[in-house]
Amino acid sequence: MRAIYPGSFDPITLGHLDIIERGCRLFEHVIVAVLQNPNKSPLFTVEERIKLIRTSLPHVPNVSVTSFGGLTVNFAHQQASQVILRGLRVLSDFEMELQMALTNKTLAEDIETVFLAASNEYSFLSSSVVKEVARFGGSVNHLVPTHVAEEIYSRCCAPKPPEPLTSINPEPIQGSKLLKE
C-alpha cells in the first residue's frame, strides 16, 4: 500500500522526518509530496525543498519525493495511493486535520487519511518555528538536519544576535513628591 505525505516542508524538520520514517515502516512506499502553494511566500523554492528532503533521507529506501499542485486527493489518485499520511502535534492540529480529512473523504471515498501522533520530542516543532528562531539569530541545529540548518542560516539568519539594549537610568520618581501634589 502506498501513502502520500503532503505538506509545504519549508523547511523539512526533524519532526517531518520522524513521521516519514515511521510511515515508511507502515507502508510499502511513502511519497513525500511538496505542495506548490501560490498563496505562500516560502523561504525555499519547491525544487530546493525537494533537494533538501531527498538529501535528508538517503537511508530510507521506500520513499520518493515530488511536488504537486491542486487537490491532494487528485494527486493521490495520480500516484495510485490509497492513503494520505498526516502528522499531529498538538490538539489544535487535530481540528484542522480532521476537517481536511473529512473534506477529502467527500471528494474521494476511496482514500483514507491516517494520522500519526508526533513523537514527544517534536510535538512543538513546525517549519514556522524554525524560521522564526533562525531569523532572530537562534540555533536551529537541534530542529532540522545539519545541511538544512546551513541553508536556513544562509538565507534568513541575523548575522549575529542583537546587542543587548543599554538601559538609561532616569531620575527616580519621588513617591512622597507625587503624594504631595
C-alpha positions as CSV (number, residue, x, y, z in Angstrom):
1,M,0.0,0.0,0.0
2,R,1.3,3.4,-1.0
3,A,0.9,6.6,1.1
4,I,1.4,10.2,0.3
5,Y,2.7,12.7,2.9
6,P,1.7,16.1,1.6
7,G,3.0,19.4,3.0
8,S,4.9,22.6,2.3
9,F,8.1,21.4,4.1
10,D,9.5,24.9,4.2
11,P,11.9,23.7,5.6
12,I,11.8,20.0,6.4
13,T,12.2,19.5,10.1
14,L,13.2,16.6,12.3
15,G,9.5,16.2,13.2
16,H,8.7,15.7,9.5
17,L,11.5,13.2,9.1
18,D,10.2,11.3,12.1
19,I,6.7,11.0,10.5
20,I,8.3,10.0,7.2
21,E,10.5,7.3,8.7
22,R,7.7,5.9,10.8
23,G,5.3,6.0,7.8
24,C,7.8,4.0,5.8
25,R,7.7,1.2,8.4
26,L,3.9,1.1,8.0
27,F,3.5,1.4,4.2
28,E,5.3,-0.2,1.2
29,H,6.1,3.2,-0.2
30,V,5.7,6.8,1.0
31,I,5.6,9.7,-1.4
32,V,6.6,13.0,0.2
33,A,4.6,15.5,-1.8
34,V,5.8,19.1,-1.7
35,L,2.8,21.4,-2.2
36,Q,3.2,24.2,-4.7
37,N,1.1,26.8,-2.9
38,P,0.9,30.2,-4.8
39,N,-0.7,31.8,-1.6
40,K,2.5,31.5,0.4
41,S,5.9,33.2,0.2
42,P,8.3,30.3,1.0
43,L,11.9,30.6,2.1
44,F,12.9,27.8,-0.3
45,T,11.7,27.1,-3.9
46,V,9.9,23.8,-4.5
47,E,13.0,22.4,-6.2
48,E,15.2,23.4,-3.2
49,R,12.8,21.8,-0.8
50,I,12.7,18.6,-2.8
51,K,16.5,18.5,-2.8
52,L,16.7,19.2,1.0
53,I,14.2,16.4,1.7
54,R,16.0,13.9,-0.6
55,T,19.3,14.7,1.0
56,S,17.8,14.0,4.4
57,L,16.5,10.5,3.5
58,P,19.3,8.5,1.8
59,H,18.9,5.8,4.5
60,V,15.2,5.2,3.7
61,P,14.7,3.0,0.6
62,N,10.9,3.1,0.2
63,V,10.4,6.9,0.0
64,S,10.3,9.2,-3.0
65,V,9.9,13.0,-3.2
66,T,8.0,15.0,-5.7
67,S,5.8,18.1,-5.9
68,F,2.2,18.7,-6.8
69,G,-0.4,21.4,-7.1
70,G,-4.1,21.3,-6.7
71,L,-6.2,18.9,-4.6
72,T,-4.4,16.3,-2.6
73,V,-6.9,13.6,-3.4
74,N,-6.4,14.1,-7.1
75,F,-2.6,13.8,-6.6
76,A,-3.2,10.6,-4.5
77,H,-5.2,9.1,-7.4
78,Q,-2.5,10.0,-9.9
79,Q,0.1,8.3,-7.7
80,A,-2.1,5.2,-7.1
81,S,-2.0,6.0,-3.4
82,Q,-4.8,4.8,-1.1
83,V,-3.6,6.8,2.0
84,I,-2.9,10.4,2.9
85,L,-0.4,10.4,5.8
86,R,-0.6,13.3,8.2
87,G,1.2,14.2,11.4
88,L,-0.5,15.6,14.5
89,R,1.5,17.7,17.0
90,V,-1.0,19.3,19.4
91,L,-4.7,19.3,19.9
92,S,-5.2,22.4,17.7
93,D,-3.7,20.4,14.8
94,F,-6.4,17.8,15.2
95,E,-9.3,20.1,14.5
96,M,-7.8,21.4,11.3
97,E,-6.6,18.0,10.1
98,L,-9.9,16.3,10.9
99,Q,-11.7,19.0,8.8
100,M,-9.3,18.4,5.9
101,A,-9.7,14.6,6.2
102,L,-13.5,14.8,6.2
103,T,-13.5,17.2,3.2
104,N,-11.1,14.8,1.4
105,K,-13.4,11.9,2.1
106,T,-16.3,13.8,0.4
107,L,-14.1,14.3,-2.6
108,A,-12.6,10.7,-2.8
109,E,-14.3,8.0,-0.7
110,D,-11.5,5.5,-1.7
111,I,-8.7,7.5,0.0
112,E,-8.2,7.2,3.7
113,T,-6.3,9.6,6.0
114,V,-4.0,8.1,8.6
115,F,-2.8,10.3,11.4
116,L,0.5,9.7,13.3
117,A,1.0,11.5,16.5
118,A,4.2,13.4,16.7
119,S,6.9,12.0,18.9
120,N,7.2,13.8,22.2
121,E,10.5,15.5,21.3
122,Y,8.9,17.0,18.2
123,S,5.4,17.9,19.4
124,F,6.2,21.6,19.5
125,L,8.1,21.8,16.2
126,S,7.0,23.4,13.0
127,S,8.7,24.9,10.0
128,S,7.4,28.3,11.1
129,V,9.1,28.0,14.5
130,V,12.3,27.0,12.8
131,K,12.3,30.1,10.5
132,E,11.4,32.4,13.4
133,V,14.2,31.1,15.6
134,A,16.7,31.5,12.7
135,R,15.5,35.0,11.8
136,F,16.3,36.2,15.3
137,G,19.7,34.6,15.3
138,G,18.9,31.5,17.4
139,S,20.3,28.0,16.8
140,V,18.1,25.6,14.8
141,N,20.7,22.8,14.7
142,H,18.6,20.6,17.0
143,L,15.4,21.2,15.0
144,V,16.5,20.3,11.4
145,P,19.2,18.2,9.7
146,T,22.6,19.9,9.6
147,H,22.5,20.6,5.8
148,V,19.1,22.2,6.2
149,A,20.3,24.4,9.1
150,E,23.2,25.6,6.9
151,E,20.8,26.6,4.1
152,I,18.5,28.3,6.5
153,Y,21.3,30.3,8.1
154,S,22.5,31.4,4.6
155,R,19.0,32.8,3.9
156,C,17.4,34.3,6.9
157,C,19.6,34.3,9.9
158,A,20.6,37.5,11.6
159,P,24.3,37.9,11.2
160,K,24.7,37.8,15.0
161,P,22.3,38.1,17.9
162,P,21.5,41.7,18.5
163,E,23.4,43.6,21.2
164,P,21.6,43.9,24.5
165,L,19.9,47.2,25.0
166,T,21.6,49.5,27.4
167,S,19.3,51.0,30.0
168,I,19.2,54.6,30.7
169,N,18.8,55.4,34.4
170,P,16.2,58.1,34.6
171,E,15.9,60.1,37.8
172,P,14.0,58.2,40.3
173,I,10.4,59.4,40.9
174,Q,10.0,60.5,44.5
175,G,7.0,58.8,45.8
176,S,6.4,61.4,48.5
177,K,6.5,64.2,46.0
178,L,3.8,62.5,43.9
179,L,1.6,62.1,47.0
180,K,2.0,65.8,47.9
181,E,0.8,67.1,44.5
